[in-house]
Amino acid sequence: MLPGEAGGIAFGINDMGLIVGYQFQEDDVSEIPCLWHWNGTGYTPMSLGSFGGDYGEAFDVNNLGQAAGFSLYPDDLHGPAFVWDRRGLHALPSLPGDIDGAALAINDLGQIVGLSELLDDFGDLLSQRVVIWQHGTVTDLQTGGS
């Protein structure tokens, strides 16, 4: 486990055995998106970082080692979808009018599918659209537009 963490949940694994998910503290005050990699004798966890908030999760990892998920900003109310690679965490754009997102799956071409969302300041969902991120662009899969 990462220092200070009490448990974890795994969501995705790639062909090389990299695992992604998140770890959490016993009192559930945070969720840290993480990756586990085989070190020869066991799995070693690695934090994927955050955008300043206390909550984030990684849902999928491709065979290039890129992970997809979400991370909240310091207010812990809003946050974008992300893609993580060896250079770090990168926020993915939301559709116009949305300020939140979650990247749910990533393929070996780097195409990512997930959600572009608008939540109010109480965490209630106001709108949600299914999207694909590819070549730096977000596309609404329900309308075909961005």
Secondary structure, DSSP 8 states (H G I E B T S, - for coil): --TT--EEEEEEE-TT--EEEEEE-TT---EEEEEEEE-SSSEEEEE---SSSSBEEEEEE-TTS-EEEEE--TTSS---EEEEETTEEEE----TT--EEEEEEE-TT--EEEEEEEE-TTS-EEEEEEEEEETTEEEETTTS--
